[in-house]
């Protein structure tokens, strides 16, 4: 007589595991009493003697991890490369997975975890093929929605039953070595995935919501190469303004913009240009997105106490010429970055601000005195990313652009070299209004003007400008 086999995702969600069984009896381990579940199990398997006992959480975690591992091995018997966590192929080499129509399976008919493995594989494969930057899995009572962020815009891809969404979340927790049982607190982790051609570093964020867990996966290809400034979308005039920043003997250069505006990509382009045998470059990043040979790249790790400010203190003994700080997040990092620039280092970093004036105000808010800002700040590059018009359909929408009308992104930027009058205004604690007037008097193209120039070239649309930048600024 066939024994009981429970879906690993079901076990994680219901906090129950099979301890042992034979042809007459099955013993379950539970974390707490659950009368409705016990009744349902006894109703499903009336021919067996079912016994239930309370077990410790540590034992449950070990057994659940073992169950997921056994399940993956079982799935690998029917799929090639399933143990790599990303690919699933049939004998003819086609990628395959159970994507649509996965039913809410009753517990007495669940056989194994292979469909969840296949579904997860297919989601990753599709995200990679579409160059998605993020995968969103949001589970509610009626179902789980899977969306990809394509060129900065979330695009719905498919909807699966809620039970499948919960199983996907549980599977990802196991892969990221997170607490499978924890559904009340946020959790963060990472997964390294390999395909035949790519290595992917996937950052996972899980947050409990009112109706289920929200899972967001950030995909970071391990083999990404830095782009040139031209490839990023900088015009010849903008490159002419930027290049002097890269030849400074010392000082602080900031790249500003919200999350997802391409700041790290621009920093990587700078480091690629600066990377010479006679220069020592050290970067502190979270995470390291672009691997560049010849540069000492250090990744922060808050669990080990390796924050930006702690690492920044340590690298001064490494005799760097150029320092790249992934982000200035706090007062300590801001102060250390400014001091490093003052003591003969060329420092590049990012801020979550819109322009040069806001950058000065933000540094002051973080406790950097105006005299120090005026002494070290050499330039500010403010930027956003906008979707390019799809070259396949001209923006009308097609399969190549997932029917969004846009494919690929381009930077729109505002380059602001800090001159003596502006630095003097900062030193004397001038009002923001005066700093804006100083900025406008330089007569340099604003970000909005750069976007309009690219629109006239047919690269982006007016709708995209409105989506990213909103209404035209008064000063433009």
C-alpha positions in Angstrom: 0.0 0.0 0.0 1.3 3.5 -1.0 2.5 5.6 1.9 1.8 9.3 2.6 3.9 11.9 0.7 3.4 15.5 1.7 4.4 18.5 -0.5 7.4 20.3 1.0 5.7 23.7 0.5 2.6 22.3 2.3 4.7 21.2 5.2 6.4 24.6 5.5 3.1 26.4 5.4 1.2 24.1 7.8 4.2 23.5 10.1 4.0 19.8 10.0 6.4 17.0 8.9 6.4 13.2 8.6 8.6 11.7 11.2 8.2 8.0 10.3 5.7 5.7 8.7 5.1 2.1 7.7 2.3 0.3 5.9 0.0 0.6 8.9 1.1 3.8 10.7 2.3 7.3 10.1 3.7 9.6 12.8 3.6 13.4 12.2 5.6 16.1 13.9 3.9 19.4 14.5 5.1 22.7 15.9 1.8 23.4 17.6 -1.6 21.8 17.9 -3.8 22.2 14.8 -7.1 20.4 15.2 -8.5 21.3 11.8 -5.4 20.0 10.0 -5.4 16.8 12.1 -9.1 16.2 11.1 -8.3 16.8 7.4 -5.4 14.4 7.4 -7.4 11.7 9.2 -10.2 12.1 6.7 -7.8 11.8 3.8 -6.1 8.7 5.0 -8.7 6.7 6.9 -6.9 3.4 6.3 -3.8 4.4 8.3 -3.2 4.9 12.0 -2.2 8.6 12.2 -0.3 9.8 15.2 0.7 13.4 16.0 3.4 14.8 18.4 4.8 18.2 19.1 8.4 18.7 18.1 11.0 21.5 18.6 11.5 24.1 15.9 15.2 23.1 15.3 14.2 19.5 14.5 11.4 20.7 12.2 13.8 23.0 10.3 16.4 20.2 9.8 13.7 17.7 8.6 12.1 20.3 6.3 15.4 21.3 4.7 16.1 17.5 4.2 12.7 17.2 2.6 13.3 20.1 0.2 16.7 18.6 -0.7 15.3 15.1 -1.4 12.5 16.7 -3.5 15.0 18.6 -5.6 17.0 15.4 -6.2 13.8 13.7 -7.2 13.0 16.5 -9.6 16.5 16.3 -11.1 15.9 12.7 -12.1 13.4 14.0 -14.6 15.1 17.2 -15.6 18.6 18.1 -16.7 20.5 20.6 -14.7 17.7 21.0 -12.1 20.3 20.8 -9.4 21.8 24.1 -10.8 18.6 25.7 -9.7 17.9 27.5 -12.9 17.6 25.2 -15.9 15.1 22.5 -16.8 15.3 20.8 -20.2 13.6 18.0 -22.0 15.5 15.5 -24.1 15.2 17.7 -27.2 16.9 20.6 -25.4 13.8 22.8 -25.1 13.3 24.6 -21.8 10.3 23.3 -20.1 8.3 23.9 -16.9 4.9 23.7 -15.4 3.9 27.4 -15.6 0.2 27.7 -16.3 -2.7 25.8 -14.8 -1.0 24.5 -11.7 -4.0 23.5 -9.6 -4.6 23.9 -5.9 -3.8 20.2 -5.1 -5.6 18.5 -2.3 -3.1 17.2 0.3 -4.0 13.6 -0.3 -3.0 13.8 -4.0 0.3 15.7 -3.6 3.2 13.6 -4.8 6.4 15.7 -4.9 8.0 19.1 -5.2 9.1 18.7 -8.8 6.4 21.0 -10.3 7.5 23.9 -7.9 11.1 23.4 -8.9 10.2 23.4 -12.6 8.0 26.5 -12.1 10.8 28.4 -10.3 13.3 27.4 -13.0 11.0 28.6 -15.7 10.4 31.9 -14.0 14.2 32.5 -13.7 14.8 31.4 -17.3 12.1 33.7 -18.6 13.3 36.6 -16.5 16.9 36.1 -17.8 15.7 35.9 -21.4 13.7 39.2 -21.0 16.6 41.0 -19.2 14.4 41.6 -16.2 16.0 43.3 -13.3 13.5 42.1 -10.6 11.0 39.4 -10.1 8.0 40.2 -7.9 5.9 37.3 -6.4 2.9 38.6 -4.4 0.6 36.1 -2.8 -2.9 37.0 -1.7 -5.9 34.8 -0.8 -7.2 34.4 -4.4 -3.8 33.8 -6.1 -0.2 34.8 -6.5 0.8 37.3 -9.2 4.2 37.1 -10.8 5.6 40.3 -12.3 8.9 41.3 -14.0 10.5 44.7 -13.9 11.4 45.3 -17.5 13.3 48.5 -18.3 12.1 50.1 -15.1 8.4 49.2 -15.5 6.6 46.3 -13.8 4.9 44.0 -16.3 2.5 41.2 -15.1 3.6 37.8 -16.5 1.3 35.2 -15.0 -1.0 34.3 -12.1 -0.8 31.1 -10.1 -2.9 29.7 -7.2 -2.1 31.0 -3.8 -0.8 27.6 -2.6 1.8 27.7 -5.4 2.8 31.2 -4.4 3.3 30.0 -0.8 5.3 27.0 -2.1 7.5 29.3 -4.2 8.2 31.5 -1.2 9.1 28.5 0.9 11.3 27.1 -1.8 13.2 30.4 -2.1 13.7 30.6 1.7 15.3 27.2 1.7 17.6 28.2 -1.2 18.6 31.4 0.6 19.1 29.7 3.9 16.3 31.7 5.5 13.8 30.6 8.2 11.1 28.8 6.4 8.7 29.0 9.3 9.0 32.8 9.7 6.1 34.6 8.1 5.7 37.5 10.5 9.1 39.3 10.0 10.9 40.6 6.9 13.9 38.4 5.7 16.7 39.2 3.3 19.1 36.7 1.7 20.9 35.8 -1.5 21.0 32.9 -3.9 23.7 32.0 -6.4 22.3 30.5 -9.6 24.1 29.0 -12.5 23.1 28.3 -16.0 25.2 26.9 -18.9 26.2 30.5 -19.8 25.6 32.7 -16.8 26.2 33.0 -13.1 23.5 35.0 -11.3 23.6 36.6 -7.9 20.0 36.9 -6.8 19.1 39.1 -3.8 15.9 38.1 -2.1 13.6 40.3 0.0 10.6 38.8 1.7 8.1 41.0 3.6 4.9 39.9 5.3 1.8 41.6 3.9 -1.8 41.6 5.0 -2.9 38.7 2.8 0.4 36.8 2.3 4.1 37.3 1.7 5.6 39.6 -0.9 8.8 38.3 -2.5 11.1 40.4 -4.6 14.2 39.0 -6.3 16.9 41.3 -7.7 18.8 39.6 -10.4 22.5 40.6 -10.6 24.5 38.8 -13.4 27.9 38.0 -12.1 29.5 38.5 -15.5 28.2 42.0 -16.3 30.8 44.2 -18.0 30.9 48.0 -17.6 29.4 50.0 -20.4 31.0 53.0 -22.0 29.7 56.5 -21.4 28.4 56.5 -25.0 26.6 53.2 -24.5 24.9 54.7 -21.4 23.6 57.5 -23.4 25.9 60.4 -22.5 26.2 62.9 -25.4 29.6 64.2 -26.6 29.0 67.5 -24.8 28.2 65.7 -21.6 31.3 63.5 -21.9 33.3 66.7 -22.4 32.0 68.0 -19.0 32.5 64.6 -17.3 36.0 63.8 -18.3 37.7 66.5 -16.2 36.1 64.9 -13.1 38.1 61.7 -13.9 41.4 63.5 -14.0 41.2 65.3 -10.7 44.0 64.7 -8.3 41.6 64.7 -5.4 38.1 65.7 -4.4 34.5 64.3 -4.2 32.4 63.6 -7.2 28.7 62.6 -6.7 26.3 60.7 -8.9 22.7 61.4 -7.8 19.3 60.0 -8.4 16.6 57.7 -7.0 17.0 53.9 -6.7 17.1 52.4 -10.2 18.5 55.4 -12.0 21.7 53.8 -13.1 24.1 55.4 -10.6 26.1 52.2 -10.0 26.3 51.6 -13.8 27.8 55.1 -14.3 30.2 54.6 -11.5 31.4 51.3 -13.1 31.9 53.1 -16.4 34.1 55.7 -14.5 36.2 53.0 -12.8 36.6 51.2 -16.1 38.1 54.4 -17.6 40.3 55.0 -14.5 41.6 51.5 -14.2 45.3 51.7 -15.0 48.3 49.8 -13.7 49.8 52.8 -12.0 46.6 53.6 -10.0 45.3 51.9 -6.9 41.5 51.8 -6.9 39.4 50.4 -4.0 35.6 50.2 -4.1 33.2 49.5 -1.3 29.8 48.3 -2.6 26.6 46.7 -1.6 26.5 44.5 -3.7 29.4 44.3 -6.1 27.5 44.4 -9.4 30.3 44.7 -11.9 33.4 42.7 -11.5 36.4 44.7 -12.8 39.8 43.1 -12.9 42.6 45.3 -11.4 40.3 47.0 -8.9 40.0 45.9 -5.2 36.2 45.5 -4.8 34.9 45.0 -1.2 31.3 44.0 -0.4 29.7 45.3 2.7 28.3 42.8 5.2 26.3 44.3 8.1 26.0 40.9 9.8 29.8 40.9 10.2 29.9 44.6 11.1 31.4 45.5 7.7 29.4 48.6 7.0 30.5 51.4 4.6 31.9 53.6 7.4 33.8 50.7 9.0 35.4 49.5 5.7 36.2 53.1 4.7 38.3 53.5 7.9 40.2 50.3 7.1 41.0 51.0 3.5 43.0 54.1 4.2 45.9 51.8 5.2 45.6 50.1 1.7 47.2 53.2 0.1 44.4 53.9 -2.4 44.6 56.7 -5.0 40.9 56.5 -5.9 38.0 55.4 -3.7 34.5 54.4 -4.8 31.8 54.3 -2.1 28.6 52.7 -3.4 26.4 55.0 -1.4 26.6 57.6 1.3 23.9 56.5 3.6 24.8 58.0 7.0 26.6 60.7 8.8 29.8 58.6 9.5 30.2 57.6 5.9 29.6 61.2 4.7 32.2 62.6 7.1 34.8 60.0 6.2 34.2 60.4 2.4 34.7 64.2 2.7 37.8 63.8 4.9 39.2 61.2 2.4 38.7 63.7 -0.4 40.4 66.4 1.7 43.5 64.3 2.3 44.4 63.7 -1.3 42.1 61.0 -2.5 39.7 61.1 -5.5 36.4 59.9 -4.1 33.3 58.9 -6.1 30.0 58.1 -4.5 26.2 58.3 -4.8 23.4 60.1 -3.1 19.6 59.8 -3.3 19.1 63.4 -4.4 17.8 65.1 -7.5 20.5 67.7 -8.3 23.6 69.6 -7.0 21.8 71.9 -4.7 19.9 69.0 -3.0 23.2 67.1 -2.7 24.8 70.0 -0.8 21.7 70.2 1.5 21.8 66.4 2.0 25.5 66.5 3.0 24.7 69.3 5.5 21.8 67.3 6.9 24.3 64.4 7.4 26.5 66.7 9.5 29.2 67.6 7.0 30.1 71.3 7.6 29.7 73.7 4.7 33.4 74.7 4.8 34.3 71.0 4.1 31.7 70.6 1.4 32.9 73.7 -0.4 36.5 72.5 -0.1 36.0 69.0 -1.5 32.9 68.8 -3.8 34.1 69.0 -7.4 31.1 67.9 -9.4 27.6 66.4 -9.4 26.0 64.2 -12.0 22.3 63.9 -11.7 20.6 61.2 -13.8 17.6 59.1 -14.6 17.0 56.1 -16.8 14.3 56.2 -19.5 13.0 53.5 -21.8 14.1 53.6 -25.4 11.5 53.4 -28.1 11.4 49.7 -29.3 13.2 49.5 -32.7 11.2 46.5 -33.7 7.8 48.2 -33.5 8.5 51.9 -33.2 6.8 52.1 -29.9 3.4 50.5 -30.8 4.1 47.3 -28.8 5.3 43.9 -29.9 6.5 40.6 -28.6 10.1 41.9 -28.5 9.3 44.6 -26.0 6.6 42.6 -24.1 4.0 44.9 -25.7 5.2 47.9 -23.7 6.5 49.9 -26.6 10.0 50.3 -25.0 13.1 48.1 -25.0 16.3 49.0 -23.3 17.1 52.1 -21.4 19.1 55.3 -21.8 20.5 57.8 -19.3 19.3 61.4 -19.2 21.6 63.5 -17.1 22.6 66.9 -15.8 26.3 67.5 -15.4 27.3 70.2 -12.9 31.0 71.1 -12.3 31.4 73.0 -9.0 33.0 76.4 -9.8 34.3 79.0 -7.4 31.2 81.1 -7.1 29.0 78.1 -6.2 31.6 76.8 -3.7 31.8 80.3 -2.2 28.0 80.3 -1.8 28.1 76.9 -0.1 30.9 78.1 2.2 28.9 81.1 3.3 25.8 79.0 3.9 23.8 80.6 1.2 20.1 79.8 1.0 18.9 77.0 -1.4 17.3 79.7 -3.6 20.6 81.4 -4.0 22.3 78.1 -4.8 19.6 77.4 -7.5 20.3 80.8 -9.0 24.0 80.1 -9.1 23.3 76.8 -10.7 21.1 78.3 -13.4 23.6 81.1 -14.2 26.1 78.5 -15.4 23.8 78.0 -18.4 24.4 74.2 -18.5 21.6 71.9 -20.0 19.3 70.6 -17.4 18.2 67.0 -17.2 14.8 67.9 -18.7 16.6 69.6 -21.6 18.7 66.5 -22.2 15.6 64.4 -22.2 13.9 66.7 -24.7 17.0 66.5 -27.0 16.8 62.7 -26.9 13.0 62.9 -27.7 13.7 65.0 -30.7 16.1 62.3 -31.9 13.3 59.7 -31.6 15.0 57.8 -28.8 12.4 58.4 -26.1 8.8 59.5 -26.1 7.1 62.5 -24.4 5.1 60.1 -22.3 8.3 58.6 -21.0 9.6 62.0 -20.0 6.4 62.7 -18.2 6.5 59.3 -16.5 10.1 59.7 -15.2 10.4 63.5 -14.7 6.9 64.7 -14.4 5.9 68.2 -15.4 8.6 70.5 -16.9 10.5 72.3 -14.2 10.0 76.1 -14.1 13.7 76.8 -14.5 13.9 74.6 -17.6 
